[in-house]
């Protein structure tokens, strides 16, 4: 059986991300994978777009990405506020394919480890 991913966990500890209310996740060419236009508006208003965790342990324990998140690693950050996450093109392709099946981005089930 295919793996059922329950959310997205991004390891951004090594890229100097600054937590923000809105965030974009993009590939290396700048194509947007996650933004305020992707997440359900009601979900974003109630819970925010992402949850930021200060440690790996907090991220893994988060109910937001649940029991089996897809784990990706940020390669850099962009923007004046350093809050937009860049992932590799290979990871971007994987994220698109998995989210097409599980729709966790639309539900805002995203956790970012930032320290």
Secondary structure, DSSP 8 states (H G I E B T S, - for coil): -------EEEE-TTTT----SS--EE-TT--EEESTTTS-HHHHHHH-S-EEESSHHHHHH-TTT-SS-EEEEEEEEETTTT-EEEE-HHHHHHHHHHHHHH-TTTTT-EEEE--
